[in-house]
Structure formats: C-alpha cells, structure tokens
C-alpha cells in the first residue's frame, strides 16, 4: 500500500485554514480557550479590551484584525 494522495483531493481546493470564518460549520460555537488566550495577548498589545461572548468565527476575524494592527499577522512573519 502506498501513501499517495487521493485522486479526490485537489490542490486547488482551499484548506480549512483559508476558509471564510462565516462558512465554518462550527463558527457559531463559543470561541475556544486558545482563541481567548491569543485574543487577550493581541488586545493587550493593541491597547483594547477583548469583546466578550464572541463566536469562533467572530474571534477569528478579531484575531486577524488585531494581528494586522500589532504586526503579528502571518504576512509580517515573513519579514522577520
């Protein structure tokens, strides 16, 4: 048996990491502990409060926003 990729998977299909948070199946669930922790760190660096009661999708969007503002975004990691 070989470990070759399945013919049903296309390299053109976006991974879950690239999927719009509004399209997540679990996006309406409460944010995870990891999201809460990272949001707290980013919010402190940005000088703002972490909104309470965020969903997973909303937390992801807020993380993206704060990463851009604090310079911690994935685009900035390439510049280090």
C-alpha positions in Angstrom: 0.0 0.0 0.0 1.4 3.4 -0.9 0.9 6.8 0.7 -0.1 8.6 -2.5 -2.6 11.5 -2.3 -6.2 10.6 -3.1 -7.5 11.5 -6.5 -10.5 13.2 -4.8 -8.3 15.9 -3.2 -7.4 18.8 -5.5 -4.6 21.2 -4.8 -7.0 23.9 -6.0 -9.4 23.3 -3.1 -8.7 25.7 -0.2 -7.8 24.2 3.1 -9.8 24.9 6.3 -7.2 27.4 7.2 -8.2 29.5 4.2 -11.9 29.1 4.5 -14.0 32.2 5.3 -15.0 32.0 9.0 -18.6 32.8 8.1 -18.6 29.5 6.3 -17.3 27.4 9.2 -19.7 24.7 10.3 -18.8 25.4 14.0 -18.5 29.1 13.5 -21.4 29.9 15.8 -20.0 28.0 18.7 -18.3 30.0 21.5 -14.6 30.8 20.9 -12.1 28.3 22.1 -9.8 28.7 25.0 -6.8 29.1 22.6 -8.6 31.9 20.7 -9.5 33.6 24.0 -5.9 33.4 25.2 -4.4 34.7 21.9 -7.1 37.5 21.7 -6.1 38.6 25.2 -2.5 38.9 24.2 -3.2 40.7 21.0 -5.7 43.1 22.7 -3.2 44.0 25.3 -0.7 44.8 22.6 -3.3 46.9 20.7 -4.4 48.6 23.9 -8.0 47.5 23.8 -10.4 45.2 25.6 -11.4 41.7 24.4 -15.0 41.6 23.5 -17.0 39.0 25.5 -19.2 36.4 24.1 -17.5 36.0 20.7 -18.2 33.0 18.5 -15.4 31.1 16.9 -15.9 32.9 13.6 -16.0 36.3 15.2 -13.0 35.6 17.3 -11.1 34.5 14.2 -12.0 37.8 12.5 -10.9 39.8 15.5 -7.6 37.9 15.7 -7.0 38.8 12.0 -7.8 42.4 12.7 -5.5 42.6 15.8 -2.7 40.7 14.1 -2.7 43.3 11.3 -2.7 46.2 13.8 0.0 44.7 16.1 2.3 43.4 13.4 1.8 39.8 14.4 0.0 38.8 11.3 1.2 35.9 9.1 2.2 38.4 6.4 4.6 40.1 8.9 6.2 36.8 9.9 7.9 36.5 6.5 9.6 39.9 7.1 11.4 38.9 10.3 
